[in-house]
Amino acid sequence: MAKKKNSNYDYIITRTRYKAIKTFDHKQMESFCTDVYRSGYEDGRASVPGIDLTAIYEAIGATKGIGTKKLEEIKRSIEAIFDKAGEDKREE
């Protein structure tokens, strides 16, 4: 029984690109896979909303039992994590 072709689906990899991929050596294939991964990673990062640290600090500060000293400690801890993550990204 023949499969129905779904005409509403646009292929990401065209027939020409597919034939080229079949002839890739190891280095070309690794480069291609890395590009696909990075593209997906960037699309994923773009789809996630950013974090508003001031709103987080306000919520923590409004919590009973958290004073100004403890809030400052928490801010320093959180900012250190984000600073380290930012440094890791710059190294790439």
Biopython code that builds the backbone (N, CA, C, O; Angstrom):
import numpy as np
from Bio.PDB.StructureBuilder import StructureBuilder

atoms = [
    (1, "MET", "N", (0.840, -1.166, 0.000)),
    (1, "MET", "CA", (0.000, 0.000, 0.000)),
    (1, "MET", "C", (0.894, 1.240, 0.000)),
    (1, "MET", "O", (1.828, 1.328, 0.796)),
    (2, "ALA", "N", (0.623, 2.167, -0.858)),
    (2, "ALA", "CA", (1.432, 3.373, -0.998)),
    (2, "ALA", "C", (1.132, 4.345, 0.141)),
    (2, "ALA", "O", (-0.006, 4.480, 0.592)),
    (3, "LYS", "N", (2.206, 5.024, 0.594)),
    (3, "LYS", "CA", (2.031, 6.028, 1.630)),
    (3, "LYS", "C", (1.515, 7.313, 1.008)),
    (3, "LYS", "O", (1.880, 7.673, -0.111)),
    (4, "LYS", "N", (0.663, 7.996, 1.753)),
    (4, "LYS", "CA", (0.173, 9.286, 1.293)),
    (4, "LYS", "C", (1.252, 10.332, 1.558)),
    (4, "LYS", "O", (1.848, 10.360, 2.635)),
    (5, "LYS", "N", (1.493, 11.168, 0.596)),
    (5, "LYS", "CA", (2.455, 12.244, 0.773)),
    (5, "LYS", "C", (1.742, 13.434, 1.391)),
    (5, "LYS", "O", (0.721, 13.892, 0.879)),
    (6, "ASN", "N", (2.283, 13.929, 2.490)),
    (6, "ASN", "CA", (1.705, 15.080, 3.162)),
    (6, "ASN", "C", (2.253, 16.337, 2.496)),
    (6, "ASN", "O", (3.404, 16.707, 2.729)),
    (7, "SER", "N", (1.460, 16.984, 1.687)),
    (7, "SER", "CA", (1.911, 18.151, 0.935)),
    (7, "SER", "C", (2.023, 19.400, 1.810)),
    (7, "SER", "O", (2.575, 20.407, 1.365)),
    (8, "ASN", "N", (1.517, 19.359, 3.032)),
    (8, "ASN", "CA", (1.590, 20.521, 3.920)),
    (8, "ASN", "C", (2.913, 20.598, 4.669)),
    (8, "ASN", "O", (3.178, 21.591, 5.346)),
    (9, "TYR", "N", (3.741, 19.578, 4.562)),
    (9, "TYR", "CA", (4.986, 19.524, 5.307)),
    (9, "TYR", "C", (6.138, 19.997, 4.424)),
    (9, "TYR", "O", (6.346, 19.470, 3.331)),
    (10, "ASP", "N", (6.878, 20.983, 4.897)),
    (10, "ASP", "CA", (8.067, 21.451, 4.185)),
    (10, "ASP", "C", (9.284, 20.822, 4.847)),
    (10, "ASP", "O", (9.493, 20.973, 6.051)),
    (11, "TYR", "N", (10.070, 20.130, 4.069)),
    (11, "TYR", "CA", (11.257, 19.477, 4.597)),
    (11, "TYR", "C", (12.346, 20.503, 4.883)),
    (11, "TYR", "O", (12.563, 21.439, 4.114)),
    (12, "ILE", "N", (13.009, 20.308, 5.984)),
    (12, "ILE", "CA", (14.119, 21.182, 6.338)),
    (12, "ILE", "C", (15.329, 20.850, 5.466)),
    (12, "ILE", "O", (16.045, 21.742, 5.012)),
    (13, "ILE", "N", (15.542, 19.574, 5.244)),
    (13, "ILE", "CA", (16.645, 19.120, 4.405)),
    (13, "ILE", "C", (16.074, 18.769, 3.036)),
    (13, "ILE", "O", (15.245, 17.871, 2.893)),
    (14, "THR", "N", (16.538, 19.496, 2.051)),
    (14, "THR", "CA", (16.080, 19.242, 0.682)),
    (14, "THR", "C", (16.750, 17.980, 0.151)),
    (14, "THR", "O", (17.699, 17.470, 0.746)),
    (15, "ARG", "N", (16.262, 17.501, -0.939)),
    (15, "ARG", "CA", (16.838, 16.296, -1.561)),
    (15, "ARG", "C", (18.307, 16.522, -1.923)),
    (15, "ARG", "O", (19.136, 15.629, -1.748)),
    (16, "THR", "N", (18.626, 17.702, -2.423)),
    (16, "THR", "CA", (20.002, 18.033, -2.778)),
    (16, "THR", "C", (20.898, 18.002, -1.548)),
    (16, "THR", "O", (21.998, 17.451, -1.577)),
    (17, "ARG", "N", (20.409, 18.606, -0.461)),
    (17, "ARG", "CA", (21.194, 18.632, 0.787)),
    (17, "ARG", "C", (21.352, 17.211, 1.334)),
    (17, "ARG", "O", (22.417, 16.857, 1.838)),
    (18, "TYR", "N", (20.314, 16.411, 1.238)),
    (18, "TYR", "CA", (20.356, 15.028, 1.711)),
    (18, "TYR", "C", (21.441, 14.242, 0.964)),
    (18, "TYR", "O", (22.204, 13.497, 1.578)),
    (19, "LYS", "N", (21.505, 14.408, -0.338)),
    (19, "LYS", "CA", (22.527, 13.710, -1.123)),
    (19, "LYS", "C", (23.919, 14.168, -0.733)),
    (19, "LYS", "O", (24.849, 13.363, -0.680)),
    (20, "ALA", "N", (24.070, 15.463, -0.459)),
    (20, "ALA", "CA", (25.369, 15.985, -0.033)),
    (20, "ALA", "C", (25.763, 15.408, 1.328)),
    (20, "ALA", "O", (26.923, 15.058, 1.543)),
    (21, "ILE", "N", (24.806, 15.310, 2.239)),
    (21, "ILE", "CA", (25.077, 14.773, 3.578)),
    (21, "ILE", "C", (25.548, 13.321, 3.485)),
    (21, "ILE", "O", (26.428, 12.904, 4.239)),
    (22, "LYS", "N", (24.974, 12.562, 2.575)),
    (22, "LYS", "CA", (25.362, 11.158, 2.424)),
    (22, "LYS", "C", (26.827, 11.003, 2.023)),
    (22, "LYS", "O", (27.425, 9.952, 2.254)),
    (23, "THR", "N", (27.403, 12.036, 1.427)),
    (23, "THR", "CA", (28.802, 11.945, 0.984)),
    (23, "THR", "C", (29.775, 12.590, 1.961)),
    (23, "THR", "O", (30.975, 12.625, 1.690)),
    (24, "PHE", "N", (29.289, 13.103, 3.094)),
    (24, "PHE", "CA", (30.156, 13.768, 4.070)),
    (24, "PHE", "C", (31.170, 12.799, 4.655)),
    (24, "PHE", "O", (30.880, 11.620, 4.855)),
    (25, "ASP", "N", (32.367, 13.314, 4.925)),
    (25, "ASP", "CA", (33.332, 12.545, 5.701)),
    (25, "ASP", "C", (33.060, 12.842, 7.184)),
    (25, "ASP", "O", (32.132, 13.582, 7.511)),
    (26, "HIS", "N", (33.863, 12.269, 8.064)),
    (26, "HIS", "CA", (33.610, 12.411, 9.512)),
    (26, "HIS", "C", (33.648, 13.868, 9.957)),
    (26, "HIS", "O", (32.782, 14.300, 10.718)),
    (27, "LYS", "N", (34.635, 14.629, 9.496)),
    (27, "LYS", "CA", (34.771, 16.021, 9.910)),
    (27, "LYS", "C", (33.589, 16.864, 9.417)),
    (27, "LYS", "O", (33.066, 17.686, 10.169)),
    (28, "GLN", "N", (33.170, 16.673, 8.183)),
    (28, "GLN", "CA", (32.029, 17.412, 7.649)),
    (28, "GLN", "C", (30.751, 17.067, 8.399)),
    (28, "GLN", "O", (29.938, 17.944, 8.690)),
    (29, "MET", "N", (30.576, 15.779, 8.711)),
    (29, "MET", "CA", (29.370, 15.353, 9.428)),
    (29, "MET", "C", (29.353, 15.922, 10.836)),
    (29, "MET", "O", (28.304, 16.348, 11.320)),
    (30, "GLU", "N", (30.497, 15.934, 11.495)),
    (30, "GLU", "CA", (30.575, 16.493, 12.837)),
    (30, "GLU", "C", (30.257, 17.992, 12.803)),
    (30, "GLU", "O", (29.537, 18.494, 13.666)),
    (31, "SER", "N", (30.780, 18.690, 11.828)),
    (31, "SER", "CA", (30.510, 20.113, 11.675)),
    (31, "SER", "C", (29.019, 20.356, 11.409)),
    (31, "SER", "O", (28.423, 21.268, 11.981)),
    (32, "PHE", "N", (28.435, 19.547, 10.552)),
    (32, "PHE", "CA", (27.011, 19.669, 10.240)),
    (32, "PHE", "C", (26.165, 19.445, 11.495)),
    (32, "PHE", "O", (25.246, 20.216, 11.773)),
    (33, "CYS", "N", (26.474, 18.400, 12.244)),
    (33, "CYS", "CA", (25.711, 18.094, 13.465)),
    (33, "CYS", "C", (25.866, 19.203, 14.507)),
    (33, "CYS", "O", (24.908, 19.551, 15.198)),
    (34, "THR", "N", (27.062, 19.749, 14.614)),
    (34, "THR", "CA", (27.297, 20.848, 15.547)),
    (34, "THR", "C", (26.465, 22.060, 15.160)),
    (34, "THR", "O", (25.885, 22.720, 16.022)),
    (35, "ASP", "N", (26.406, 22.354, 13.868)),
    (35, "ASP", "CA", (25.597, 23.480, 13.397)),
    (35, "ASP", "C", (24.115, 23.265, 13.696)),
    (35, "ASP", "O", (23.422, 24.194, 14.112)),
    (36, "VAL", "N", (23.637, 22.055, 13.487)),
    (36, "VAL", "CA", (22.228, 21.742, 13.770)),
    (36, "VAL", "C", (21.953, 21.882, 15.267)),
    (36, "VAL", "O", (20.928, 22.435, 15.667)),
    (37, "TYR", "N", (22.870, 21.381, 16.088)),
    (37, "TYR", "CA", (22.711, 21.468, 17.536)),
    (37, "TYR", "C", (22.686, 22.934, 17.987)),
    (37, "TYR", "O", (21.813, 23.333, 18.757)),
    (38, "ARG", "N", (23.639, 23.725, 17.509)),
    (38, "ARG", "CA", (23.699, 25.138, 17.894)),
    (38, "ARG", "C", (22.440, 25.883, 17.472)),
    (38, "ARG", "O", (21.920, 26.714, 18.217)),
    (39, "SER", "N", (21.961, 25.584, 16.291)),
    (39, "SER", "CA", (20.743, 26.222, 15.812)),
    (39, "SER", "C", (19.565, 25.906, 16.735)),
    (39, "SER", "O", (18.797, 26.799, 17.094)),
    (40, "GLY", "N", (19.427, 24.653, 17.112)),
    (40, "GLY", "CA", (18.361, 24.254, 18.031)),
    (40, "GLY", "C", (18.531, 24.865, 19.404)),
    (40, "GLY", "O", (17.559, 25.275, 20.038)),
    (41, "TYR", "N", (19.770, 24.923, 19.859)),
    (41, "TYR", "CA", (20.065, 25.505, 21.171)),
    (41, "TYR", "C", (19.676, 26.985, 21.190)),
    (41, "TYR", "O", (19.025, 27.447, 22.127)),
    (42, "GLU", "N", (20.073, 27.717, 20.162)),
    (42, "GLU", "CA", (19.747, 29.140, 20.089)),
    (42, "GLU", "C", (18.235, 29.367, 19.972)),
    (42, "GLU", "O", (17.699, 30.295, 20.577)),
    (43, "ASP", "N", (17.557, 28.530, 19.205)),
    (43, "ASP", "CA", (16.097, 28.636, 19.110)),
    (43, "ASP", "C", (15.454, 28.395, 20.469)),
    (43, "ASP", "O", (14.501, 29.079, 20.841)),
    (44, "GLY", "N", (15.976, 27.424, 21.205)),
    (44, "GLY", "CA", (15.457, 27.125, 22.544)),
    (44, "GLY", "C", (15.687, 28.268, 23.506)),
    (44, "GLY", "O", (14.794, 28.629, 24.273)),
    (45, "ARG", "N", (16.888, 28.847, 23.472)),
    (45, "ARG", "CA", (17.195, 29.974, 24.364)),
    (45, "ARG", "C", (16.317, 31.177, 24.039)),
    (45, "ARG", "O", (15.871, 31.889, 24.939)),
    (46, "ALA", "N", (16.076, 31.396, 22.770)),
    (46, "ALA", "CA", (15.259, 32.539, 22.358)),
    (46, "ALA", "C", (13.802, 32.366, 22.786)),
    (46, "ALA", "O", (13.091, 33.352, 22.981)),
    (47, "SER", "N", (13.361, 31.131, 22.931)),
    (47, "SER", "CA", (11.961, 30.889, 23.285)),
    (47, "SER", "C", (11.686, 30.983, 24.779)),
    (47, "SER", "O", (10.528, 30.995, 25.198)),
    (48, "VAL", "N", (12.747, 31.049, 25.587)),
    (48, "VAL", "CA", (12.584, 31.121, 27.037)),
    (48, "VAL", "C", (12.709, 32.586, 27.464)),
    (48, "VAL", "O", (13.681, 33.251, 27.107)),
    (49, "PRO", "N", (11.741, 33.087, 28.216)),
    (49, "PRO", "CA", (11.822, 34.484, 28.638)),
    (49, "PRO", "C", (12.979, 34.696, 29.608)),
    (49, "PRO", "O", (13.390, 33.776, 30.315)),
    (50, "GLY", "N", (13.489, 35.904, 29.629)),
    (50, "GLY", "CA", (14.595, 36.241, 30.525)),
    (50, "GLY", "C", (14.136, 36.298, 31.975)),
    (50, "GLY", "O", (12.942, 36.254, 32.271)),
    (51, "ILE", "N", (15.098, 36.396, 32.853)),
    (51, "ILE", "CA", (14.813, 36.444, 34.290)),
    (51, "ILE", "C", (14.972, 37.878, 34.773)),
    (51, "ILE", "O", (15.989, 38.520, 34.509)),
    (52, "ASP", "N", (13.975, 38.372, 35.472)),
    (52, "ASP", "CA", (14.035, 39.704, 36.057)),
    (52, "ASP", "C", (14.482, 39.553, 37.511)),
    (52, "ASP", "O", (13.690, 39.215, 38.391)),
    (53, "LEU", "N", (15.773, 39.813, 37.740)),
    (53, "LEU", "CA", (16.320, 39.611, 39.078)),
    (53, "LEU", "C", (15.718, 40.563, 40.105)),
    (53, "LEU", "O", (15.584, 40.198, 41.273)),
    (54, "THR", "N", (15.359, 41.755, 39.701)),
    (54, "THR", "CA", (14.782, 42.685, 40.680)),
    (54, "THR", "C", (13.456, 42.161, 41.215)),
    (54, "THR", "O", (13.156, 42.335, 42.396)),
    (55, "ALA", "N", (12.663, 41.526, 40.365)),
    (55, "ALA", "CA", (11.391, 40.945, 40.824)),
    (55, "ALA", "C", (11.653, 39.794, 41.793)),
    (55, "ALA", "O", (10.922, 39.611, 42.766)),
    (56, "ILE", "N", (12.696, 39.028, 41.517)),
    (56, "ILE", "CA", (13.051, 37.920, 42.412)),
    (56, "ILE", "C", (13.498, 38.465, 43.762)),
    (56, "ILE", "O", (13.094, 37.956, 44.807)),
    (57, "TYR", "N", (14.340, 39.510, 43.736)),
    (57, "TYR", "CA", (14.808, 40.111, 44.992)),
    (57, "TYR", "C", (13.655, 40.683, 45.799)),
    (57, "TYR", "O", (13.634, 40.561, 47.023)),
    (58, "GLU", "N", (12.697, 41.306, 45.126)),
    (58, "GLU", "CA", (11.535, 41.861, 45.823)),
    (58, "GLU", "C", (10.710, 40.747, 46.474)),
    (58, "GLU", "O", (10.233, 40.898, 47.598)),
    (59, "ALA", "N", (10.549, 39.641, 45.768)),
    (59, "ALA", "CA", (9.780, 38.528, 46.321)),
    (59, "ALA", "C", (10.493, 37.925, 47.531)),
    (59, "ALA", "O", (9.863, 37.590, 48.534)),
    (60, "ILE", "N", (11.803, 37.795, 47.422)),
    (60, "ILE", "CA", (12.566, 37.252, 48.563)),
    (60, "ILE", "C", (12.505, 38.223, 49.727)),
    (60, "ILE", "O", (12.323, 37.810, 50.872)),
    (61, "GLY", "N", (12.657, 39.525, 49.443)),
    (61, "GLY", "CA", (12.613, 40.546, 50.503)),
    (61, "GLY", "C", (11.269, 40.606, 51.201)),
    (61, "GLY", "O", (11.197, 40.966, 52.376)),
    (62, "ALA", "N", (10.202, 40.259, 50.492)),
    (62, "ALA", "CA", (8.859, 40.292, 51.075)),
    (62, "ALA", "C", (8.573, 39.063, 51.932)),
    (62, "ALA", "O", (7.546, 39.000, 52.607)),
    (63, "THR", "N", (9.473, 38.092, 51.905)),
    (63, "THR", "CA", (9.281, 36.869, 52.676)),
    (63, "THR", "C", (9.568, 37.143, 54.150)),
    (63, "THR", "O", (10.589, 37.738, 54.495)),
    (64, "LYS", "N", (8.669, 36.708, 55.000)),
    (64, "LYS", "CA", (8.820, 36.909, 56.441)),
    (64, "LYS", "C", (10.083, 36.194, 56.918)),
    (64, "LYS", "O", (10.320, 35.036, 56.573)),
    (65, "GLY", "N", (10.871, 36.882, 57.697)),
    (65, "GLY", "CA", (12.091, 36.299, 58.241)),
    (65, "GLY", "C", (13.342, 36.653, 57.447)),
    (65, "GLY", "O", (14.451, 36.367, 57.899)),
    (66, "ILE", "N", (13.195, 37.264, 56.282)),
    (66, "ILE", "CA", (14.344, 37.682, 55.478)),
    (66, "ILE", "C", (14.555, 39.176, 55.708)),
    (66, "ILE", "O", (13.746, 40.006, 55.293)),
    (67, "GLY", "N", (15.649, 39.494, 56.370)),
    (67, "GLY", "CA", (15.978, 40.895, 56.634)),
    (67, "GLY", "C", (16.912, 41.435, 55.567)),
    (67, "GLY", "O", (17.227, 40.754, 54.591)),
    (68, "THR", "N", (17.351, 42.671, 55.768)),
    (68, "THR", "CA", (18.194, 43.316, 54.764)),
    (68, "THR", "C", (19.555, 42.637, 54.636)),
    (68, "THR", "O", (20.080, 42.513, 53.530)),
    (69, "LYS", "N", (20.130, 42.197, 55.753)),
    (69, "LYS", "CA", (21.437, 41.529, 55.686)),
    (69, "LYS", "C", (21.341, 40.210, 54.927)),
    (69, "LYS", "O", (22.172, 39.926, 54.064)),
    (70, "LYS", "N", (20.341, 39.414, 55.243)),
    (70, "LYS", "CA", (20.178, 38.121, 54.576)),
    (70, "LYS", "C", (19.858, 38.326, 53.095)),
    (70, "LYS", "O", (20.335, 37.573, 52.246)),
    (71, "LEU", "N", (19.049, 39.347, 52.784)),
    (71, "LEU", "CA", (18.720, 39.641, 51.394)),
    (71, "LEU", "C", (19.981, 40.020, 50.612)),
    (71, "LEU", "O", (20.138, 39.614, 49.461)),
    (72, "GLU", "N", (20.865, 40.784, 51.220)),
    (72, "GLU", "CA", (22.126, 41.156, 50.553)),
    (72, "GLU", "C", (22.996, 39.922, 50.311)),
    (72, "GLU", "O", (23.628, 39.810, 49.261)),
    (73, "GLU", "N", (23.034, 39.004, 51.264)),
    (73, "GLU", "CA", (23.786, 37.750, 51.078)),
    (73, "GLU", "C", (23.218, 36.941, 49.906)),
    (73, "GLU", "O", (23.958, 36.404, 49.081)),
    (74, "ILE", "N", (21.897, 36.872, 49.860)),
    (74, "ILE", "CA", (21.232, 36.124, 48.782)),
    (74, "ILE", "C", (21.532, 36.784, 47.438)),
    (74, "ILE", "O", (21.824, 36.094, 46.462)),
    (75, "LYS", "N", (21.464, 38.121, 47.381)),
    (75, "LYS", "CA", (21.766, 38.845, 46.135)),
    (75, "LYS", "C", (23.181, 38.540, 45.668)),
    (75, "LYS", "O", (23.400, 38.263, 44.489)),
    (76, "ARG", "N", (24.139, 38.588, 46.584)),
    (76, "ARG", "CA", (25.529, 38.306, 46.209)),
    (76, "ARG", "C", (25.683, 36.890, 45.683)),
    (76, "ARG", "O", (26.407, 36.664, 44.714)),
    (77, "SER", "N", (25.013, 35.940, 46.307)),
    (77, "SER", "CA", (25.095, 34.543, 45.870)),
    (77, "SER", "C", (24.504, 34.364, 44.471)),
    (77, "SER", "O", (25.093, 33.702, 43.617)),
    (78, "ILE", "N", (23.346, 34.956, 44.252)),
    (78, "ILE", "CA", (22.687, 34.831, 42.946)),
    (78, "ILE", "C", (23.514, 35.530, 41.870)),
    (78, "ILE", "O", (23.727, 34.971, 40.794)),
    (79, "GLU", "N", (23.978, 36.737, 42.146)),
    (79, "GLU", "CA", (24.770, 37.475, 41.160)),
    (79, "GLU", "C", (26.070, 36.757, 40.836)),
    (79, "GLU", "O", (26.536, 36.814, 39.698)),
    (80, "ALA", "N", (26.663, 36.085, 41.812)),
    (80, "ALA", "CA", (27.891, 35.322, 41.564)),
    (80, "ALA", "C", (27.620, 34.177, 40.583)),
    (80, "ALA", "O", (28.445, 33.889, 39.716)),
    (81, "ILE", "N", (26.477, 33.536, 40.724)),
    (81, "ILE", "CA", (26.118, 32.445, 39.812)),
    (81, "ILE", "C", (25.927, 32.975, 38.398)),
    (81, "ILE", "O", (26.420, 32.384, 37.438)),
    (82, "PHE", "N", (25.206, 34.101, 38.269)),
    (82, "PHE", "CA", (24.970, 34.661, 36.943)),
    (82, "PHE", "C", (26.251, 35.212, 36.326)),
    (82, "PHE", "O", (26.453, 35.110, 35.116)),
    (83, "ASP", "N", (27.122, 35.800, 37.160)),
    (83, "ASP", "CA", (28.405, 36.294, 36.647)),
    (83, "ASP", "C", (29.250, 35.143, 36.129)),
    (83, "ASP", "O", (29.876, 35.258, 35.075)),
    (84, "LYS", "N", (29.273, 34.028, 36.863)),
    (84, "LYS", "CA", (30.047, 32.864, 36.439)),
    (84, "LYS", "C", (29.489, 32.295, 35.141)),
    (84, "LYS", "O", (30.247, 31.909, 34.251)),
    (85, "ALA", "N", (28.159, 32.242, 35.033)),
    (85, "ALA", "CA", (27.536, 31.738, 33.801)),
    (85, "ALA", "C", (27.866, 32.643, 32.627)),
    (85, "ALA", "O", (28.097, 32.162, 31.518)),
    (86, "GLY", "N", (27.890, 33.948, 32.859)),
    (86, "GLY", "CA", (28.240, 34.894, 31.814)),
    (86, "GLY", "C", (29.690, 34.744, 31.364)),
    (86, "GLY", "O", (29.990, 34.858, 30.176)),
    (87, "GLU", "N", (30.589, 34.487, 32.316)),
    (87, "GLU", "CA", (31.996, 34.277, 31.977)),
    (87, "GLU", "C", (32.167, 33.010, 31.161)),
    (87, "GLU", "O", (32.949, 32.987, 30.210)),
    (88, "ASP", "N", (31.438, 31.945, 31.522)),
    (88, "ASP", "CA", (31.512, 30.682, 30.778)),
    (88, "ASP", "C", (31.060, 30.888, 29.340)),
    (88, "ASP", "O", (31.654, 30.326, 28.420)),
    (89, "LYS", "N", (30.029, 31.679, 29.136)),
    (89, "LYS", "CA", (29.518, 31.931, 27.784)),
    (89, "LYS", "C", (30.539, 32.720, 26.958)),
    (89, "LYS", "O", (30.708, 32.466, 25.766)),
    (90, "ARG", "N", (31.225, 33.690, 27.606)),
    (90, "ARG", "CA", (32.208, 34.501, 26.885)),
    (90, "ARG", "C", (33.402, 33.662, 26.453)),
    (90, "ARG", "O", (34.021, 33.955, 25.430)),
    (91, "GLU", "N", (33.735, 32.628, 27.212)),
    (91, "GLU", "CA", (34.869, 31.765, 26.878)),
    (91, "GLU", "C", (34.611, 30.941, 25.635)),
    (91, "GLU", "O", (35.557, 30.545, 24.954)),
    (92, "GLU", "N", (33.343, 30.671, 25.320)),
    (92, "GLU", "CA", (33.006, 29.872, 24.148)),
    (92, "GLU", "C", (33.209, 30.670, 22.947)),
    (92, "GLU", "O", (32.982, 30.185, 21.838)),
]
sb = StructureBuilder()
sb.init_structure("model")
sb.init_model(0)
sb.init_chain("A")
sb.init_seg("    ")
for serial, (resi, resn, name, xyz) in enumerate(atoms, 1):
    if name == "N":
        sb.init_residue(resn, " ", resi, " ")
    sb.init_atom(name, np.array(xyz, "f"), 0.0, 1.0, " ", f" {name:<3s}", serial, name[0])
structure = sb.get_structure()
